[in-house]
Amino acid sequence: MPGYIYPVTRRPEPNVSYKLMRLLYPVIKLFGKNASIRSPDLAYAMFIVGLEGHGQEILENMDILKISEKGRRSDTPRSCRTQS
């Protein structure tokens, strides 16, 4: 499970901790791919796992990113792909 899900689309943050996390995101990214994930990557992976299932019950950050990256490289319809 990611430590922080980065909302790619700007939105009004509901409280101070969300504002702080958005400001700290560049630093959080330095901890590696296990520390955070972009919201489109998470959404895409959820969509694919919902359609196709997955062998694991609990997906770690790296599993989610692999599913998302695989979809961006495949012949998945453009409307289902995440933007890099």
C-alpha positions in Angstrom: 0.0 0.0 0.0 1.4 3.4 -0.9 2.4 5.9 1.8 1.0 8.8 -0.3 -1.3 8.9 -3.3 -0.5 12.0 -5.3 -3.5 13.6 -6.9 -2.3 14.6 -10.3 -5.2 17.0 -11.0 -5.1 20.0 -8.8 -8.0 20.2 -6.4 -8.8 22.1 -3.2 -7.1 20.3 -0.4 -9.5 19.4 2.4 -7.1 20.2 5.3 -3.6 21.3 6.2 -2.1 17.8 6.2 -3.1 17.3 2.5 -1.6 20.7 1.6 1.6 19.8 3.4 1.8 16.4 1.7 1.4 18.0 -1.7 4.3 20.3 -0.9 6.4 17.5 0.4 5.7 15.2 -2.6 9.0 15.9 -4.4 10.8 14.8 -1.2 8.6 11.8 -0.7 9.5 10.6 -4.3 13.1 10.5 -3.3 12.3 7.6 -1.0 11.6 5.5 -4.0 8.6 3.9 -5.7 7.3 2.3 -2.5 6.7 5.6 -0.8 4.1 7.1 -3.2 2.0 6.6 -6.3 0.2 8.9 -8.7 -3.6 8.7 -8.6 -4.0 7.8 -12.3 -1.6 4.8 -11.9 -3.6 3.6 -8.9 -6.9 4.1 -10.7 -5.7 2.2 -13.8 -4.4 -0.7 -11.8 -7.6 -0.9 -9.9 -9.5 -1.0 -13.2 -7.4 -3.7 -14.7 -7.4 -5.9 -11.6 -11.2 -5.4 -11.4 -11.6 -6.7 -15.0 -8.9 -9.4 -15.1 -8.3 -10.3 -11.4 -4.9 -10.8 -9.9 -3.2 -13.8 -8.2 -2.6 -11.9 -5.0 -5.2 -10.6 -2.5 -3.0 -7.7 -1.3 -1.1 -5.6 -3.9 2.0 -3.7 -2.8 3.0 -0.4 -4.5 5.4 -2.2 -6.8 2.7 -4.6 -7.9 0.4 -1.7 -8.7 3.1 0.2 -10.6 3.9 -3.0 -12.7 0.2 -3.4 -13.6 0.0 0.3 -14.6 3.2 0.3 -16.6 2.2 -2.9 -18.4 -1.0 -1.2 -19.5 0.8 1.9 -20.8 3.1 -0.3 -23.0 0.3 -2.7 -24.3 -2.4 -2.3 -26.8 -4.8 -1.1 -24.2 -7.3 1.4 -25.6 -6.0 4.9 -25.3 -9.0 5.9 -23.2 -7.9 3.4 -20.5 -4.3 4.5 -20.4 -2.7 6.8 -17.8 -0.7 9.9 -18.9 3.0 10.0 -18.1 
